Amino acid sequence: RFVALSHKMLALVSTAALSFLVPPAPSVRVHTAPAALRVAPLSMAESPAAGAEELCDIMPASVCEEIYSDADAVFSVIDENGDGSISLPELKKHLLKSGYNEVAVEKVFAKLDIDGDGEITPEELRQGFLQYTPLRSAPGLGAYNSQFIDEIHEDADTLFNSIDADGSGEISKEELREHLKTFTKYSYKAISKIFKLLDVNKDGDIEKKELRDAFVKYSALRQAIGEGPNFK
């Protein structure tokens, strides 16, 4: 059901942000990279891209902080081995599940890997989120599907009940670790970062509302950890 919902959401993403390809099957839509990523702005072609701090100088501080927070959250989810950088294989593994084709993922990676060293750093992803607005609403990255709140909450609750092994009504770090080590390849360091992201009130446990809110806000998170029994 989660996969079907994802495709339903993809079909309603703004065409201004995404360019769609002919689907391989009637019920599946596959898209390319967000349009703004396929052609660099003229200013980027003529001179080095402005840094994240420079871009933040021209917008309200609260807006910049929110974009930073979103970029950091998405980074934590995609950085599967927790080494502090996103490799092309990690980005492919994540975005291919959202319907991107390999060429599209490579284009996204090339735009985000500003220094061309073969990996995306947290600062580079922050800059990408600032400079390429469609990224913040793109499938597998942003909150493009927040309109499906009821369905997303249902998925979050199903996953929550699956992870909450002792039925306490809260997910401990150990329970999240057990789930992710069983159904994903996240490293212990990466799992710690995801737990920190989900435990918004910092009380040492994840509450059902915290998982619901995170699932609505971060499609990347829902896609990455929404694996396991009773979920798909």
URFENZI-V579341 format. One record per residue. N is the residue number from 1. RES is the residue in three letters. SS is DSSP state (hx for helix, st for strand, lp for the rest). Layout:
((N/RES/SS) (N/RES/SS))
This chain:
((1/ARG/lp) (2/PHE/hx) (3/VAL/hx) (4/ALA/hx) (5/LEU/hx) (6/SER/hx) (7/HIS/hx) (8/LYS/hx) (9/MET/hx) (10/LEU/hx) (11/ALA/hx) (12/LEU/lp) (13/VAL/lp) (14/SER/lp) (15/THR/lp) (16/ALA/lp) (17/ALA/lp) (18/LEU/lp) (19/SER/lp) (20/PHE/st) (21/LEU/lp) (22/VAL/lp) (23/PRO/lp) (24/PRO/lp) (25/ALA/st) (26/PRO/lp) (27/SER/lp) (28/VAL/st) (29/ARG/lp) (30/VAL/lp) (31/HIS/st) (32/THR/lp) (33/ALA/lp) (34/PRO/lp) (35/ALA/hx) (36/ALA/hx) (37/LEU/hx) (38/ARG/hx) (39/VAL/lp) (40/ALA/lp) (41/PRO/lp) (42/LEU/hx) (43/SER/hx) (44/MET/hx) (45/ALA/hx) (46/GLU/hx) (47/SER/lp) (48/PRO/lp) (49/ALA/lp) (50/ALA/lp) (51/GLY/lp) (52/ALA/hx) (53/GLU/hx) (54/GLU/hx) (55/LEU/hx) (56/CYS/hx) (57/ASP/lp) (58/ILE/lp) (59/MET/lp) (60/PRO/lp) (61/ALA/hx) (62/SER/hx) (63/VAL/hx) (64/CYS/hx) (65/GLU/hx) (66/GLU/hx) (67/ILE/hx) (68/TYR/hx) (69/SER/hx) (70/ASP/hx) (71/ALA/hx) (72/ASP/hx) (73/ALA/hx) (74/VAL/hx) (75/PHE/hx) (76/SER/hx) (77/VAL/hx) (78/ILE/hx) (79/ASP/lp) (80/GLU/lp) (81/ASN/lp) (82/GLY/lp) (83/ASP/lp) (84/GLY/lp) (85/SER/lp) (86/ILE/st) (87/SER/lp) (88/LEU/hx) (89/PRO/hx) (90/GLU/hx) (91/LEU/hx) (92/LYS/hx) (93/LYS/hx) (94/HIS/hx) (95/LEU/hx) (96/LEU/hx) (97/LYS/lp) (98/SER/lp) (99/GLY/lp) (100/TYR/st) (101/ASN/lp) (102/GLU/hx) (103/VAL/hx) (104/ALA/hx) (105/VAL/hx) (106/GLU/hx) (107/LYS/hx) (108/VAL/hx) (109/PHE/hx) (110/ALA/hx) (111/LYS/hx) (112/LEU/hx) (113/ASP/lp) (114/ILE/lp) (115/ASP/lp) (116/GLY/lp) (117/ASP/lp) (118/GLY/lp) (119/GLU/lp) (120/ILE/st) (121/THR/lp) (122/PRO/hx) (123/GLU/hx) (124/GLU/hx) (125/LEU/hx) (126/ARG/hx) (127/GLN/hx) (128/GLY/hx) (129/PHE/hx) (130/LEU/hx) (131/GLN/hx) (132/TYR/lp) (133/THR/hx) (134/PRO/hx) (135/LEU/hx) (136/ARG/hx) (137/SER/hx) (138/ALA/lp) (139/PRO/lp) (140/GLY/lp) (141/LEU/lp) (142/GLY/lp) (143/ALA/lp) (144/TYR/lp) (145/ASN/lp) (146/SER/hx) (147/GLN/hx) (148/PHE/hx) (149/ILE/hx) (150/ASP/hx) (151/GLU/hx) (152/ILE/hx) (153/HIS/hx) (154/GLU/hx) (155/ASP/hx) (156/ALA/hx) (157/ASP/hx) (158/THR/hx) (159/LEU/hx) (160/PHE/hx) (161/ASN/hx) (162/SER/hx) (163/ILE/hx) (164/ASP/lp) (165/ALA/lp) (166/ASP/lp) (167/GLY/lp) (168/SER/lp) (169/GLY/lp) (170/GLU/st) (171/ILE/st) (172/SER/lp) (173/LYS/hx) (174/GLU/hx) (175/GLU/hx) (176/LEU/hx) (177/ARG/hx) (178/GLU/hx) (179/HIS/hx) (180/LEU/hx) (181/LYS/hx) (182/THR/hx) (183/PHE/hx) (184/THR/lp) (185/LYS/lp) (186/TYR/lp) (187/SER/lp) (188/TYR/hx) (189/LYS/hx) (190/ALA/hx) (191/ILE/hx) (192/SER/hx) (193/LYS/hx) (194/ILE/hx) (195/PHE/hx) (196/LYS/hx) (197/LEU/hx) (198/LEU/hx) (199/ASP/lp) (200/VAL/lp) (201/ASN/lp) (202/LYS/lp) (203/ASP/lp) (204/GLY/lp) (205/ASP/lp) (206/ILE/st) (207/GLU/st) (208/LYS/hx) (209/LYS/hx) (210/GLU/hx) (211/LEU/hx) (212/ARG/hx) (213/ASP/hx) (214/ALA/hx) (215/PHE/hx) (216/VAL/hx) (217/LYS/hx) (218/TYR/lp) (219/SER/hx) (220/ALA/hx) (221/LEU/hx) (222/ARG/hx) (223/GLN/hx) (224/ALA/hx) (225/ILE/hx) (226/GLY/lp) (227/GLU/lp) (228/GLY/lp) (229/PRO/lp) (230/ASN/lp) (231/PHE/lp) (232/LYS/lp))
